[in-house]
Amino acid sequence: LYCLDDPVYEYIPEFRDITVKDEKTGEIRKAENTLTIRHLFTMSGGLDYDLAAPNILKVKKEKGENASTLDIVKSFPKKPLGFEPGTHYRYSLCHDVLGALIEVWSGMSFGEYLKKAVLEPVGMTRTGFERNATIYDKMAYQYFGFDQRDGRYQDKHKNCVYRLSERYESGGAGLYSCVEDYAKFVDMLCNGGVTLSGEQVIKKETIDLMRKDQLDDVRRADFTRDIAVGKIGYSYGLGVRTMIKPEMSPSAFGEFGWDGAMGAYMFIDPANEFALFYAQHESGAAWHHVEIRDAAYRGLREWAK
């Protein structure tokens, strides 16, 4: 059995001798804390999101498009961490390491495992890592550089910067999907891990653990400052934000979900069997997630009268 508090180095030995760089002095020293699987889930591992770091570029240069998820993730420890594992929250490549761990544990590529364990049982037939001409043609553009003055965008494309090679399957980004597929995934999480066809994909107890607050005061302050701007009352669980102060919003305790980098948004409220998925493809435009959530809850309350 694999446990949340297992050291990552037990499965990827390159993470045994990790170092930490002091952001004030620049001093690099051996880490005092052991990096664990829980640290990865809670974005507390000290990693960053520098996709052009020398260690990553070196692997890409040596192996090119053949560089696998595990190949690139093994290079992460060559760059010092930004802080001791478990002491701060920083959104980062932590979940990419989880994808590599799944490859070690399953003996499959991350994408193959995801397809077998989640996508196929949930019925997500239009979701995956694969890229071909047919899929590319059907993909929606991502829009960048919104200008508030004239309402136009400076750029649009279909590229994914998190696809570091043809074989790299990111644990934190890079899947293509569609609204219908992702709605099935959200419904499964809201329904205690049971799919629309009645198959149990994940235990309800696991979902409850996912949405349990995992942060202390210091890391919660990091999360609120850097990630949950405007979303009052949330903390972070295992890979998801989770509502811990429902008195400060219309949400129920334990309502959970996440926001995509281009503005996609979901919330899942198991207590009320209530969930929502919303998609957009804009970088730099205003997000209206709180307004969408609050309007949905007003509708729920009106319906319940």
C-alpha positions as CSV (number, residue, x, y, z in Angstrom):
1,L,0.0,0.0,0.0
2,Y,1.1,3.6,-0.7
3,C,0.6,6.2,2.0
4,L,0.3,9.9,1.8
5,D,3.2,10.4,4.2
6,D,5.6,8.1,2.3
7,P,8.8,9.8,1.2
8,V,8.8,10.5,-2.6
9,Y,12.4,9.1,-2.8
10,E,11.1,5.6,-2.0
11,Y,9.7,5.5,-5.5
12,I,11.8,8.1,-7.3
13,P,15.3,7.9,-5.7
14,E,16.4,11.1,-7.3
15,F,14.3,13.0,-4.7
16,R,16.4,11.6,-1.8
17,D,19.1,14.3,-1.7
18,I,17.0,17.5,-2.2
19,T,18.3,21.0,-1.5
20,V,16.7,24.3,-0.6
21,K,17.7,27.8,-1.7
22,D,17.2,30.6,0.8
23,E,15.3,33.3,-1.2
24,K,16.9,36.1,0.9
25,T,20.5,35.0,1.0
26,G,20.7,32.7,-2.0
27,E,22.4,30.1,0.1
28,I,21.8,26.5,-1.0
29,R,21.7,23.8,1.7
30,K,20.5,20.3,2.2
31,A,16.8,20.1,2.9
32,E,15.9,19.3,6.5
33,N,12.4,17.9,5.8
34,T,11.7,14.9,3.6
35,L,9.5,15.5,0.6
36,T,6.3,13.3,0.9
37,I,3.4,12.4,-1.3
38,R,1.1,14.6,0.9
39,H,3.4,17.6,0.2
40,L,2.9,17.0,-3.5
41,F,-0.9,16.8,-3.2
42,T,-1.0,20.0,-1.1
43,M,1.4,22.0,-3.3
44,S,3.7,22.3,-0.3
45,G,6.7,20.6,-1.9
46,G,8.8,23.7,-2.6
47,L,8.7,23.3,-6.4
48,D,7.9,26.1,-8.8
49,Y,6.4,26.3,-12.3
50,D,9.5,27.3,-14.2
51,L,9.2,25.3,-17.4
52,A,12.4,26.7,-18.8
53,A,14.6,25.7,-15.8
54,P,18.0,24.5,-16.9
55,N,17.4,21.0,-15.5
56,I,14.3,20.6,-17.7
57,L,15.9,22.1,-20.8
58,K,18.9,19.7,-20.4
59,V,16.6,16.6,-20.5
60,K,14.7,18.0,-23.4
61,K,18.0,18.7,-25.3
62,E,19.3,15.2,-24.6
63,K,16.2,13.2,-25.3
64,G,14.1,15.5,-27.4
65,E,10.5,14.6,-28.0
66,N,11.2,11.1,-26.6
67,A,11.6,12.5,-23.1
68,S,9.0,10.8,-20.9
69,T,7.1,12.1,-18.0
70,L,9.4,10.2,-15.6
71,D,12.6,11.4,-17.5
72,I,11.7,15.0,-17.0
73,V,10.4,14.7,-13.4
74,K,13.6,13.0,-12.3
75,S,15.4,16.2,-13.2
76,F,13.3,18.3,-10.8
77,P,15.5,17.7,-7.7
78,K,18.5,19.1,-9.6
79,K,17.0,22.5,-8.9
80,P,16.9,23.6,-5.3
81,L,13.5,23.9,-3.7
82,G,12.1,27.3,-2.8
83,F,11.4,26.4,0.8
84,E,11.4,23.4,3.1
85,P,8.8,20.8,2.2
86,G,5.6,21.3,4.2
87,T,6.3,24.8,5.3
88,H,4.6,26.9,2.6
89,Y,2.0,26.7,-0.2
90,R,3.1,27.4,-3.8
91,Y,1.2,26.3,-6.9
92,S,3.8,24.4,-8.9
93,L,4.9,21.2,-10.7
94,C,4.1,19.1,-7.6
95,H,1.2,17.4,-9.4
96,D,3.5,16.5,-12.3
97,V,5.5,14.5,-9.8
98,L,2.3,12.7,-8.8
99,G,1.8,11.8,-12.5
100,A,5.3,10.3,-12.6
101,L,4.6,8.4,-9.4
102,I,1.5,6.8,-10.9
103,E,3.8,5.6,-13.8
104,V,6.2,4.0,-11.3
105,W,3.3,2.3,-9.3
106,S,1.2,1.2,-12.3
107,G,3.9,0.3,-14.8
108,M,1.9,2.3,-17.4
109,S,2.3,5.7,-18.8
110,F,0.3,8.3,-16.9
111,G,-2.1,8.7,-19.8
112,E,-2.7,5.0,-20.2
113,Y,-3.4,4.6,-16.5
114,L,-5.8,7.6,-16.5
115,K,-7.7,6.2,-19.4
116,K,-8.1,2.8,-17.8
117,A,-8.9,3.9,-14.3
118,V,-10.9,7.1,-14.8
119,L,-11.7,8.2,-18.4
120,E,-13.2,5.0,-19.7
121,P,-15.3,4.1,-16.6
122,V,-16.6,7.7,-16.4
123,G,-17.4,7.7,-20.1
124,M,-15.0,10.5,-21.0
125,T,-14.5,9.4,-24.6
126,R,-13.2,12.8,-25.8
127,T,-10.6,13.4,-23.2
128,G,-6.9,12.5,-23.2
129,F,-3.3,13.5,-23.9
130,E,-3.1,12.3,-27.5
131,R,-2.7,15.0,-30.2
132,N,-3.5,14.4,-33.9
133,A,-4.9,16.4,-36.7
134,T,-8.5,15.5,-36.1
135,I,-8.3,16.4,-32.4
136,Y,-6.4,19.6,-33.1
137,D,-9.0,20.8,-35.7
138,K,-11.8,20.3,-33.1
139,M,-10.0,22.1,-30.3
140,A,-11.1,25.6,-29.4
141,Y,-8.6,28.4,-29.5
142,Q,-7.1,29.9,-26.3
143,Y,-7.3,33.7,-26.3
144,F,-4.5,35.9,-24.8
145,G,-3.8,39.5,-24.2
146,F,-7.3,40.9,-23.6
147,D,-7.4,44.7,-24.1
148,Q,-10.0,46.3,-21.9
149,R,-10.1,49.4,-24.2
150,D,-11.3,47.7,-27.4
151,G,-12.4,44.3,-26.1
152,R,-10.0,42.5,-28.5
153,Y,-7.3,39.8,-27.9
154,Q,-3.7,40.2,-29.1
155,D,-3.2,36.5,-29.8
156,K,-5.0,33.1,-30.0
157,H,-3.5,29.6,-30.4
158,K,-4.0,26.0,-29.6
159,N,-0.6,25.2,-28.1
160,C,0.0,23.8,-24.6
161,V,3.1,25.1,-22.9
162,Y,2.8,22.3,-20.3
163,R,3.4,19.6,-23.0
164,L,7.2,19.5,-22.5
165,S,7.7,16.7,-25.1
166,E,5.6,14.4,-27.2
167,R,5.8,11.8,-24.4
168,Y,5.4,14.1,-21.5
169,E,2.0,13.7,-19.8
170,S,1.6,16.3,-17.1
171,G,-0.1,15.5,-13.8
172,G,-1.1,19.2,-13.5
173,A,-2.0,20.2,-17.1
174,G,-2.2,19.2,-20.7
175,L,-5.3,17.0,-21.1
176,Y,-7.8,18.0,-23.8
177,S,-11.4,17.6,-23.0
178,C,-14.9,19.0,-23.7
179,V,-17.7,20.4,-21.5
180,E,-19.8,17.2,-21.8
181,D,-16.9,14.9,-20.7
182,Y,-15.8,17.1,-17.9
183,A,-19.4,17.4,-16.6
184,K,-19.5,13.6,-16.3
185,F,-16.3,13.8,-14.2
186,V,-17.8,16.5,-12.0
187,D,-21.0,14.5,-11.6
188,M,-19.1,11.4,-10.6
189,L,-17.3,13.3,-7.8
190,C,-20.5,14.8,-6.6
191,N,-22.2,11.4,-6.5
192,G,-19.8,9.8,-4.1
193,G,-17.5,8.4,-6.9
194,V,-20.3,6.7,-8.8
195,T,-20.6,7.2,-12.5
196,L,-23.8,7.8,-14.5
197,S,-23.7,4.1,-15.4
198,G,-23.5,3.1,-11.8
199,E,-19.8,2.1,-11.6
200,Q,-17.8,3.0,-8.5
201,V,-14.6,4.8,-9.7
202,I,-13.4,6.2,-6.5
203,K,-14.5,5.7,-2.9
204,K,-16.7,8.3,-1.2
205,E,-14.2,8.2,1.7
206,T,-11.4,9.2,-0.7
207,I,-13.4,12.1,-2.0
208,D,-14.1,13.3,1.6
209,L,-10.3,13.1,2.3
210,M,-9.6,15.1,-0.9
211,R,-11.9,17.9,0.3
212,K,-10.6,18.0,3.9
213,D,-8.5,21.0,4.8
214,Q,-4.8,20.0,4.7
215,L,-3.1,23.4,5.5
216,D,-1.9,25.1,8.6
217,D,-2.2,28.8,9.2
218,V,1.0,29.8,7.3
219,R,0.2,27.7,4.2
220,R,-3.4,28.8,4.3
221,A,-2.3,32.4,4.2
222,D,-0.1,31.6,1.2
223,F,-3.0,30.0,-0.6
224,T,-5.4,32.8,0.2
225,R,-2.9,35.5,-1.0
226,D,-1.7,33.8,-4.1
227,I,-4.5,31.6,-5.4
228,A,-7.9,32.2,-3.7
229,V,-8.0,35.9,-4.4
230,G,-11.7,37.0,-4.1
231,K,-12.8,33.5,-3.1
232,I,-13.5,34.0,0.6
233,G,-13.6,31.1,3.1
234,Y,-11.5,28.5,1.2
235,S,-8.5,26.5,2.1
236,Y,-6.8,23.6,0.2
237,G,-7.2,19.9,0.4
238,L,-5.6,17.2,-1.7
239,G,-5.4,19.0,-5.1
240,V,-8.6,21.0,-4.7
241,R,-9.8,24.2,-2.9
242,T,-12.3,23.4,-0.2
243,M,-14.8,25.6,1.7
244,I,-14.0,25.8,5.4
245,K,-15.9,28.9,6.4
246,P,-19.4,28.7,4.8
247,E,-20.6,31.5,7.0
248,M,-18.6,33.8,4.8
249,S,-20.3,32.7,1.5
250,P,-23.4,31.0,0.1
251,S,-21.4,27.7,-0.2
252,A,-21.8,24.6,2.0
253,F,-19.0,23.3,4.2
254,G,-16.7,21.1,2.2
255,E,-17.8,22.4,-1.2
256,F,-14.8,21.9,-3.4
257,G,-13.3,22.2,-6.9
258,W,-10.8,24.1,-8.9
259,D,-10.2,26.8,-11.6
260,G,-8.4,26.2,-14.9
261,A,-5.6,28.5,-16.0
262,M,-7.8,29.8,-18.8
263,G,-10.8,30.4,-16.7
264,A,-12.7,27.0,-16.5
265,Y,-14.3,26.5,-13.2
266,M,-16.1,23.8,-11.2
267,F,-17.6,23.5,-7.8
268,I,-18.9,20.3,-6.2
269,D,-21.2,20.3,-3.2
270,P,-21.8,16.6,-2.1
271,A,-24.0,17.5,0.9
272,N,-26.6,19.1,-1.4
273,E,-25.8,16.9,-4.4
274,F,-25.1,20.0,-6.3
275,A,-22.3,20.7,-8.8
276,L,-21.5,23.0,-11.7
277,F,-18.9,23.1,-14.5
278,Y,-18.2,26.2,-16.5
279,A,-15.7,26.6,-19.3
280,Q,-13.9,29.5,-21.0
281,H,-10.6,30.0,-22.9
282,E,-9.4,33.4,-22.0
283,S,-6.2,34.6,-20.4
284,G,-6.3,38.1,-18.9
285,A,-10.1,38.6,-19.1
286,A,-12.0,38.9,-15.8
287,W,-13.2,35.7,-14.2
288,H,-16.7,35.7,-12.7
289,H,-16.5,32.4,-10.7
290,V,-17.8,33.8,-7.5
291,E,-20.7,35.4,-9.2
292,I,-21.5,32.2,-11.1
293,R,-21.3,30.2,-7.9
294,D,-23.5,32.6,-6.0
295,A,-26.1,32.8,-8.8
296,A,-26.2,29.0,-8.8
297,Y,-26.8,28.8,-5.1
298,R,-29.6,31.4,-5.3
299,G,-31.2,29.3,-8.0
300,L,-30.9,26.2,-5.8
301,R,-32.5,28.0,-2.9
302,E,-35.4,29.3,-5.0
303,W,-35.9,25.8,-6.4
304,A,-36.0,24.3,-2.9
305,K,-38.8,26.7,-1.7
